[in-house]
Amino acid sequence: MLKITTHVSDDATRITLEGRLAGPWIGELERSWRESEQSATGRPLIVDLTGVTFVEPEGKTLLTRMCQAGADLLASGCCMRSIVEDAKKQVR
């Protein structure tokens, strides 16, 4: 199960995730991301992963694509920070 919450402000669009990024939830996150990208109109896109407990390999691939597209990934905990660092390395 993955809870996806999108909050749009004047400064940024924030997608907050809670739970497991696995199975059908990966596609659901991609759909939410694409919709948020279209409505962001120049605002930064922040993906808050602090509530994520697990990420499947396909989820890591999506996070890398999001990072490559300019999303700012936020994480806590050594496992999630490692996943985010790996995604950011793919961008450099």
C-alpha positions in Angstrom: 0.0 0.0 0.0 1.2 3.5 -0.9 -0.4 6.8 0.1 0.3 9.6 -2.4 -0.6 13.1 -1.4 0.0 16.1 -3.7 0.2 19.6 -2.3 0.5 22.6 -4.6 1.6 26.0 -3.3 2.9 29.2 -4.8 6.5 28.0 -4.2 6.5 24.3 -5.2 4.5 21.2 -5.9 5.1 18.5 -3.3 4.3 14.8 -3.7 4.4 13.0 -0.3 4.7 9.3 -0.3 3.9 6.9 2.6 4.3 3.2 2.6 5.7 0.7 0.0 6.7 1.8 -3.5 5.9 -1.6 -5.1 3.7 -3.3 -7.6 0.8 -1.3 -9.0 1.7 1.7 -6.8 4.7 2.4 -9.0 2.4 3.1 -12.0 0.1 5.1 -9.7 3.1 7.3 -8.6 4.1 7.8 -12.2 0.6 8.9 -13.1 0.6 11.4 -10.2 4.0 12.6 -11.1 3.0 13.3 -14.8 -0.1 15.1 -13.7 1.9 17.2 -11.2 4.6 18.0 -13.8 1.9 19.4 -16.1 0.4 21.6 -13.5 3.7 22.7 -11.9 4.2 25.5 -14.5 7.8 26.4 -13.5 7.5 25.6 -9.8 10.0 23.1 -8.3 8.7 19.5 -7.9 9.6 18.0 -4.5 9.1 14.2 -3.9 9.0 13.6 -0.1 10.1 10.0 0.5 10.5 10.2 4.3 7.4 8.0 4.9 8.5 5.3 2.4 9.4 1.9 3.9 10.3 -0.1 0.8 11.2 0.4 -2.8 11.1 -2.3 -5.5 13.8 -2.1 -8.3 11.1 -0.7 -10.7 10.3 2.0 -8.2 14.0 2.9 -8.0 14.0 3.2 -11.8 11.0 5.6 -11.6 12.6 7.7 -8.9 15.7 8.0 -11.1 13.6 9.1 -14.0 11.9 11.7 -11.8 15.2 12.9 -10.6 16.5 13.2 -14.2 13.4 15.2 -15.0 14.3 17.7 -12.3 12.4 16.5 -9.3 14.0 17.0 -5.9 13.9 13.8 -3.9 13.9 14.1 -0.1 14.6 11.1 2.2 15.4 10.1 5.7 17.0 7.0 7.0 20.1 5.4 5.6 18.3 3.0 3.2 16.2 5.7 1.6 19.0 8.2 1.5 21.1 5.6 -0.3 18.3 5.1 -2.9 18.1 8.8 -3.5 21.9 9.2 -3.8 21.9 6.4 -6.4 19.2 8.2 -8.3 21.1 11.4 -8.2 24.3 9.7 -9.4 22.4 8.7 -12.6 21.7 12.4 -13.3 25.3 13.6 -12.9 
